[in-house]
Amino acid sequence: MSKKKCVQCGKETEKWTLRQGKPFCSQACVKKYGEKHGSKKSDVCEFC
């Protein structure tokens, strides 16, 4: 897998996950992004 930049914290990692077409480096960042953008947790992450 190629490196992608996390849309929440900007960290570049090979272990990224895609949510709504955006790369995230961790579940914590997925959750933070969802809270920051006022979306329901289920909209962004099926694990939170």
C-alpha positions as CSV (number, residue, x, y, z in Angstrom):
1,M,0.0,0.0,0.0
2,S,1.2,3.5,-0.8
3,K,1.5,6.2,1.8
4,K,-1.5,8.6,2.3
5,K,-1.8,11.7,4.4
6,C,-4.4,11.6,7.1
7,V,-7.1,14.3,6.5
8,Q,-7.5,14.9,10.3
9,C,-3.9,15.1,11.6
10,G,-1.8,15.2,8.4
11,K,0.4,12.2,9.3
12,E,1.6,10.2,6.4
13,T,1.2,6.4,6.9
14,E,0.9,3.2,4.9
15,K,-1.7,1.8,7.4
16,W,-4.5,4.2,6.4
17,T,-8.2,3.4,6.2
18,L,-10.7,5.0,3.9
19,R,-13.9,6.6,5.2
20,Q,-16.2,8.4,2.9
21,G,-13.4,8.5,0.4
22,K,-11.0,10.2,2.8
23,P,-7.8,8.6,4.2
24,F,-7.4,8.4,8.0
25,C,-4.4,7.1,10.0
26,S,-6.4,5.8,12.9
27,Q,-9.9,5.3,14.4
28,A,-9.2,8.2,16.8
29,C,-8.8,10.5,13.8
30,V,-11.9,9.3,12.1
31,K,-13.8,10.0,15.3
32,K,-12.2,13.5,15.8
33,Y,-13.0,14.4,12.2
34,G,-16.6,13.3,12.6
35,E,-17.0,15.4,15.7
36,K,-15.2,18.4,14.2
37,H,-17.5,18.4,11.1
38,G,-20.6,17.8,13.1
39,S,-21.6,14.6,11.4
40,K,-23.2,11.7,13.2
41,K,-20.5,9.1,14.3
42,S,-22.2,6.5,12.1
43,D,-21.8,8.7,9.0
44,V,-18.1,8.6,9.3
45,C,-17.1,5.4,11.2
46,E,-18.9,2.1,11.5
47,F,-16.7,1.1,14.5
48,C,-17.1,4.0,16.9
